[in-house]
Amino acid sequence: MVEKPDTNREDAGPRASAMSMSDLDAWFAREVLPLEAALMQFLSRNWRNASDIADLRQDIYVRVYEAAQKEMPLSAKAFVFSIARHVMVDRVRRERIIPIEAVADLDSLGAASDEPGPDRDVIARDELRKLQAAIDRLPPRCREVVIGKRIQGLSRHEIAAQMGIAPDTVSAHLTDGMCALADMLYGEEEKRS
């Protein structure tokens, strides 16, 4: 690589963009590498997956070096830690899913577990038993229409063809059946209160 002559180097100051590779290497060794202990402490405090920390450090060093080739920063420490924050944010964005290790407190995610707890399981089974009992108490035609429409997902016309009745009659039975179910399921709770 051909180095550019150092004309007016004193006037350019520390932000000179025409820095030779040996000068850049010396700056990196003198200003950045001594920050490694503080950088590692920062990364271990802010990134929960310890196996990623060495890779993060290397990514930070690469970005610092490449950016310093273009323009030398005034404060190496502020520059390194700014890049460290950007690298961590980029890593989380790239994964598109926040890893559990990246979040110290799961409650800060505001996400609930997908698994229902044992109490929710018991309550759901009890509600299903109540619903089944209420469906069993419906008149036969209403029961057949409600099961066809709401449980089997059939259309009005399919139910009408199965039962040999008009689609409007299916609608009437469905309305009657749903109203009766609502009264049986929710009317009992109001009576108890």
GIPEWO-V72261 format. One record per residue. N is the residue number from 1. RES is the residue in one small letter. PHI is phi in whole degrees, -180 to 180 (NA if undefined). PSI is psi in degrees with one decimal (999 if undefined). Layout:
n;res;phi;psi
N;RES;PHI;PSI
N;RES;PHI;PSI
This chain:
n;res;phi;psi
1;m;NA;136.9
2;v;-91;127.9
3;e;-89;144.6
4;k;-80;148.1
5;p;-65;150.1
6;d;-90;54.0
7;t;-76;136.4
8;n;56;33.7
9;r;-64;-36.5
10;e;-66;-33.5
11;d;-77;-23.5
12;a;-74;-29.7
13;g;76;-171.4
14;p;-71;-13.5
15;r;-94;16.1
16;a;-61;131.4
17;s;-88;-14.6
18;a;-96;55.5
19;m;-90;137.9
20;s;-73;161.8
21;m;-64;-37.5
22;s;-68;-37.3
23;d;-66;-40.0
24;l;-65;-43.3
25;d;-61;-42.3
26;a;-65;-43.7
27;w;-60;-45.0
28;f;-61;-46.1
29;a;-67;-36.1
30;r;-80;-38.2
31;e;-105;-36.9
32;v;-93;-49.3
33;l;-59;-35.5
34;p;-65;-15.6
35;l;-85;0.1
36;e;-59;-42.4
37;a;-62;-45.2
38;a;-67;-37.6
39;l;-65;-44.6
40;m;-64;-38.8
41;q;-64;-43.6
42;f;-60;-45.7
43;l;-67;-42.9
44;s;-68;-27.3
45;r;-77;-32.0
46;n;-108;-6.5
47;w;-129;115.4
48;r;-77;-23.1
49;n;-88;99.8
50;a;-61;-27.3
51;s;-71;-16.5
52;d;-89;-13.3
53;i;-64;-42.1
54;a;-63;-40.3
55;d;-66;-41.1
56;l;-61;-44.8
57;r;-58;-44.5
58;q;-65;-41.7
59;d;-61;-40.1
60;i;-65;-45.8
61;y;-60;-41.1
62;v;-63;-46.3
63;r;-66;-40.5
64;v;-61;-47.5
65;y;-62;-46.5
66;e;-65;-40.4
67;a;-69;-37.1
68;a;-69;-24.4
69;q;-65;-34.7
70;k;-81;-45.5
71;e;-155;130.0
72;m;-76;128.3
73;p;-74;154.9
74;l;-73;-43.0
75;s;-121;112.2
76;a;-64;-40.5
77;k;-63;-50.7
78;a;-61;-39.0
79;f;-65;-46.1
80;v;-63;-45.4
81;f;-73;-29.2
82;s;-65;-45.5
83;i;-65;-37.2
84;a;-60;-44.1
85;r;-63;-43.3
86;h;-64;-40.3
87;v;-63;-43.0
88;m;-65;-43.2
89;v;-63;-43.8
90;d;-61;-39.8
91;r;-64;-43.9
92;v;-66;-43.2
93;r;-62;-41.6
94;r;-64;-34.9
95;e;-75;-20.6
96;r;63;-7.7
97;i;-129;132.5
98;i;-75;114.8
99;p;-69;148.8
100;i;-57;-37.5
101;e;-67;-22.3
102;a;-81;-10.0
103;v;-120;120.1
104;a;-71;-38.4
105;d;-120;112.7
106;l;-63;-28.4
107;d;-64;-24.8
108;s;-70;-19.2
109;l;-74;-28.1
110;g;73;17.0
111;a;-101;136.1
112;a;-93;158.2
113;s;-69;143.5
114;d;-74;-23.5
115;e;-80;126.2
116;p;-72;145.3
117;g;-74;169.3
118;p;-61;-34.6
119;d;-67;-39.6
120;r;-66;-35.3
121;d;-64;-45.2
122;v;-65;-44.0
123;i;-63;-43.3
124;a;-63;-41.8
125;r;-65;-39.2
126;d;-65;-42.0
127;e;-64;-39.0
128;l;-64;-39.5
129;r;-63;-42.5
130;k;-63;-43.0
131;l;-64;-44.0
132;q;-62;-41.9
133;a;-64;-40.6
134;a;-67;-41.5
135;i;-63;-39.7
136;d;-64;-25.9
137;r;-86;-8.0
138;l;-68;153.7
139;p;-60;149.2
140;p;-53;-44.9
141;r;-67;-43.3
142;c;-63;-42.9
143;r;-60;-45.3
144;e;-63;-41.1
145;v;-69;-45.2
146;v;-62;-44.3
147;i;-65;-42.8
148;g;-63;-44.2
149;k;-81;-51.9
150;r;-88;-26.8
151;i;-102;-46.0
152;q;-87;-16.7
153;g;75;25.3
154;l;-78;156.3
155;s;-82;166.6
156;r;-58;-41.3
157;h;-68;-38.7
158;e;-65;-42.3
159;i;-65;-42.6
160;a;-61;-42.0
161;a;-66;-40.8
162;q;-64;-42.1
163;m;-89;-14.2
164;g;73;36.4
165;i;-129;170.7
166;a;-76;149.2
167;p;-58;-33.5
168;d;-66;-33.7
169;t;-69;-36.3
170;v;-60;-44.4
171;s;-61;-42.3
172;a;-64;-45.2
173;h;-63;-39.4
174;l;-64;-44.4
175;t;-62;-47.0
176;d;-62;-43.7
177;g;-65;-42.6
178;m;-68;-38.4
179;c;-65;-42.3
180;a;-64;-41.6
181;l;-63;-42.8
182;a;-61;-42.6
183;d;-64;-42.7
184;m;-68;-40.5
185;l;-83;-42.8
186;y;-101;-21.6
187;g;-69;-33.5
188;e;-66;-38.7
189;e;-65;-38.9
190;e;-66;-36.6
191;k;-66;-35.8
192;r;-72;-29.9
193;s;-74;999
